[in-house]
């Protein structure tokens, strides 16, 4: 029988290009802006980073392996559906989320007014209170592709606790 530690930590990262469009989805919330995320799914970098953090914590690989962009069933999919499936894997491994901390790196769009809604959406998906999910954003101060509004990125860290 393998050792099942009481706590596990995972980290995730995701990045996508931006192009002209009519809005983005971040943290499960639609945000109007003059861009769209270029991706096979809806391109929600916050949820993708979160999925990778969860999978990392349970030793479950990454979302690219689980939901390959070569599979047509994931074309345009709402990333909350991907997160729901990842959470089923987390629960099957007998773990629950303690908290999650997410960082968006984007010159655009400005998300401060959407953060409370993102926290509520993500908390519901993770099965925790919204004060157990932190979402913060920073710009890249005009540097590199993110600073030129050519893309955006996100990091996520999660703490899981074994369910006895």
Phi, psi and omega in degrees: 000134182282151177289130180246097183297152182292332179228148175221142179244141175226151177235142177224155179218145173209152178212146177217156175282157172247151171214171180304138181187202185235016176146167182230163172245123179225129182061027180080009183242131178282130181236116178291136176191169183278024180228166169222156180272130178273114183195163176289319177267207175283353174076020182291094185298329178295313180290323179296317177297320179296316177301315179295323177296315179297314179296321178298320181296327180262004182070034186259021178081224182213168185291334177297325178282321183284321182231072186297142180287000174270352182267117183298338181294342180261003180297118177070010185296145173291121184298341175297330177292323177294317179298320179299319179292318178298319179296329175296321177294318179300312180295323179296333176274004178068042175234156175228153179285133172268306176201164178222142179231120184240141178234123175262133175245108185203135173285328178211149359277165173282128190244358187310317181289347182258350185301316178302319179293320177300315180299320180294314180299311183293320179299317179299318180293326183273346181076034179229169174289152183297337178282000174264002178237123177247132176234126177226160183222149175217157174268178175252021176052035177077003182271150175053195185299322179294316179296331178274008180064032178265349181190181175210165184212166179209148171242150175217142175231136178231151172242127178248150176237138178295138177264119180269000000 
